[in-house]
């Protein structure tokens, strides 16, 4: 084995497991302990690891029994070869998902891992094409956000079940796909996020609260569930009329504005004084329509947006629920990298991780 290849394996071992025992690693490679110790000395001189008694740890790190979340090297084009290549497939790179991508990218750089990105534009066919391309290129792991809400019964699920590398599903539930392959998942807890929004409005004294969201959004079912949970826990009977579905007419902003006006007319007739609105773009439209009607926000009508992508930029800055997009991407890549390490012999339980959103209070609810 070439010296450079052996040193790359040493760095990979540290990235995946957080520590390296020189004697055990030498036995694994079938080389001498002296050879490995010489490699450790060279890498330590380059600032890529720290020598400890019997082996090494990442720079600034501590010995660990499990995978490290902040290994010592980062990959840059033209630099050392990456320790692993992980493919990432998302439905969009223009709204919501840039934060997720940034989190995964940061984790990849921390771990010396190459991240390869594919965008499907919510096309199932493109999703499958991107997956096949990653398989052909021999990636070490896959992060994927399916276009639809559920993987159940889809061709994408069949492809994922055939994967010979770790797969982490990002920002989608895998509850109905647990018997297909060895999938793991990291996502924002949108049920909790919706509860947070409703509880905030109830805490301000609003008794009639509605939720307005886009039809066919993958997030909508979870937001509706959280809305009803919060209302019922506050002692309100379930009222499905308080859920107002919105559909955006393609290239017809006037039709969408008329829909917003109709919903505001309904709010006035039903004595609704507050609403949770998904997405930020639609919430900003609600604020604009309210101001044109001389409805004061928040004095007459309070609004909580859901997503917090552009919520702070409105004429009235919007209180918003912010899903932990960056943390979701970061955790997903760390989870995938941990599973890559586990494939080498150790076993660990498959994980499904939900991360709670946070509330950013601004002018649309704060008098």
N, C-alpha and C positions, 0 to 999 in steps of 0.2 A: 504494500500500500504506500502511495506517495505521501510525503510529509504533509503537504498542504491538505490532502484529503483527510488524513488522520486528525489534523488540527481542526478542520471543519467539523468532524464528528465530535471532537471535544467540546467545541462551542455549542453544538446542537444539544449535547448531553446536558450542559449547564442551562441552556435555554428551556429545556423541557422539564428538568428535574431539580434545578436550583442548587445542585452540588455534584461533585464528582470524586469518587474514591479511585486513586491512581492504580492500585493493585487490581481492584475488581474490573476497572475499565480495560487495563492491559490484558487481563485474562479473556475478557469478552472479545477483544480484537485479535487475540492470539499473538501478541507482541510482548516485549519485555517491559517491566515496570520502569526501568531506566529510560527507555525510549519515550514512554508517556511523560515521565517527569521532565525530560528535556523539552518536550513540546509545551508543557505547562510553563516552564521557565521562559521560553520564547514568547508565548502568548501574554504572560504577565508583563514582560518588558514592553510589549506593544500596548499595554493598558487594557487588554481585552478580558482579563480575569484576575482574581486575587488568589495567591497561593495560601493554603492553610495546611495544617498537619495532616498528611496522608492524601492530599488532593487539592481541590480548588473550589471556589465559589464565584458567582458573578461579581463584577465590580460593585462595591458598596452593598453587596448582598449578605444574607445569612444562610447557613446550611438549612436545608429544608427537606422534609420527607416527601413533599409533593412537588408538582410543577411550579416553577417560578412565574410570577405575574409581571416582573420587571427584570428580564434577563439583560445581559450586559452589552449586547451588540445590536446595532440597527443596520438595515440593509439600504443601500443606495445604488442606483444604476451605476455600473462601472466599478463598484467596490467589490468586497468579498462576495462569494456566491452565497445566496440566501440559505438559511438553515432549513427552510421549508417553503413551499409555495401553496397558498390558500386562495381558492377562487371564491369570489363574492358576487352573487346575482341579486339585483334589486329591481323593483318595477319602475323606479323613477330616480333620477339624479337631480331633479329641479325643485321638488317640494318634499319636505319632511325628511327624506332619506339622506340628504347631505350630512346632517348631524350624525346619523348612524354610520355613514361611510367614514367620517372623520374619526369617530371613536375606534373603528376597526383599523383604520390606517395608523393611528397613534400606537395601538397595541402591537401592530405588525412591526413598526419601526423599533419599538422597545425590545422586541424579541428577535430582531434580525430576520424577520420573515417577509417574503414577498407577497403582496396582495394584488390579485388580478381581478379587475372589476368588469362585470357585464351588466347592461341595462336592457330590460325587456319591454318597457313602455306598456306594461300591463297586457302583453300578448302571451297567451298560453303557448302558442307555437314557438315564439321566440324564446320563451323560458326553457322549453325542452331542447331547442337548438343550442342554447348557451350551455346547458348541462352536458350535453353530449360533447361539446367542444372541450369543456374542462376535463371530462373523462379521457378524451383522446390525448390531451396535453399532459396527462399524468400528474395532476395536482395532488398534494398531500392531504387536503381537506377542503370542505365546501361550506360556505355560509350562503343561505338562500332565503329570500323573502318571496314566497309564491304570490302570484298576481291576485288570486282569489282569497276569500276568507278562510276556506277549508281546503285541506289536501285530500280529504276522503274521496275515493272514487276517481281520482284524476290520473292522467297519464304521467304527470310529474311525480306523483307519489310512487308509481311503479318504477320510474327511473331511479328515484332516490333509494328505493328498497334494494336496487341492484348495486348500489355504490359499494366499492371496496375500500373507501376512505371515510373518515369521520364526517358526519353531516350535522350542522347546527342550523335549525330553522329560526329565522330572525323576525320578530314582530308578528308572528302568527302562532295560533294555537296548534298543538299536535295531539290534543286530547282524543281526537277521533282517528288517529293514525298510528297509535302506539304499537300495533301488532305488525307493522310493516317496516322492516329494517331496524336499525339501531339509531333512531333519531334522537337528537337533543334539541332544546329550544331555549331561547332567551327572548323575552318580550316585555313591553311596557304593560303594566296592569291597568288597562283602560277602564275596567269595571271600577276599580278604586279611584281612578282619575275622575270619572263621572260623579262618583259619590262625593269626592272632595269639592267639586264645583257646586253641587246641589247643597251640600251642608253649609258652604259659605253663604249662599243666598238665603237659606233658611235662617241662618244665624243672624242675618241682617234684618230679619223680621218679615221677609216675603212669605206669604202663605200659598200663593198660586204661582208655581214655577213650571215653565215648559222647557222642552228640549227640541231643538231644530237641527236636523242633520241630513246629510245627503243620502239619497237612496243608493243602494248597492255598494256603499263604502264598506270595506272589510272591517273597519273599526265600529260601525254603527251598532251591531248586535250587542257588543260589550258595553257601549255607552248607554244604550237603552236599559240593559240589565242593571247597571250601576245607578241610573236615574231612579228606577222603580225601587231598588233596595233602599236608597237614601230616603225617598219619600215615605215608604212604608215604615221604616224605622222611626221616622219622625211622627208617626201616627196618622198619616194620610192614606186613605184608601187608594188602591191602584186605579189609575185613570189613564187609559190608553190614549184618550183624546189629547193629552198633554204632550204626546210625541208627534211632532210635525215633520213629515218627510219632505225633503226638497230635492228637486231634480233640476240640474243645470242644462238648459237648452243649448245645444251645440251652436256656438257662434251667434248667440242671440241674447246679448246682455239685457235688452229691454224686457224680454219675456221673463228673465230671472228677476229683474227688479219688480215686475208686476207680481211675481210670486211672493217676494218679500213683503210687498204692500198688503197682499191678501192675508199673510200670516199676522202682520201687525194689526190689521182690521179685526181678525179673529181674537188676538190677544186683548184688544180693547173690549170686545163684546163679552169675553169670558173672564174679564177682570184679572188677567194674568199680568203681573208686574215685574217679572224677571224671566230670563231665558238663558239656557246654556246653548251655545251655537257652535257647531262643528261644520266648517273649518274657520280659520282666521279670516279668509277672504270673504266668506259669507257673513261673519260677525261684523266686519267693517261695513258691509252693505247695510246691515241692520242699523248700525249707528248713523250712517248717512241718511237713511230713510226716516229715522226718528227725528233727526235734526231738521230735516225739511218739513216735517209735520209739527215742528216746535214742541216735540216731546223731549223733555230734558233727560239726559243720561248722566248720572244714574238716578236723579231725584224722582223722575216719573217712571223710568223703566231701566232696570239694571241688566247688564249683559256680561256673561262669562264666556270667553272664547275657549276653544279646545284646539291645541297644537302649539301655540306660542311661537310661530315662525315669524309673523309680521305684526303680531297683536299690539306691540308697543308703538307702532307708527301711525295709528289712527288719529283723526281729529280729536277724539277722546281716546286716550290710551286705554287699551282693553285689559282688564283683569283676565288672566288666562291660566289654564292648566297646561303645564309644560311636561310632556312625556320625557323620560330620561334618555333621549335618543343617543347622545354620545356614549353614555354608560352602557346602553344596550349593545352598540357596536363593539365597544371595547371588551365587554364581558363575553360576547359571542366568539370573538377571535381567541381570547384566552382559553375559553372552554374547548374550542376546536383544537388548539395547540396542546392542551392537556390530554385530550383524547388521542392525539397522534402519539404522545409519549406513552400513554397507557397501552397502546397496541403492541408495544415491544415486550410485553410479558405480564405486566401487572394488570389487575382488573379493578374497576371502580364502577359504582352505580351510575346509570344514565341520569342526566339532570334535566329538569324543566325549571327555569328561573323566571320569576315575575318581578319586575322592578317598579316601584311606586312612583307615579308622577308627583310634581310639586305645583303649588299654587303661587302665581305671581300676581299680587294685588296691585291694581292700578285704578285709573280714574273712572272706569265704567261701572264700578261698584262702590267706590270710595268717595263719599261726599266731602 
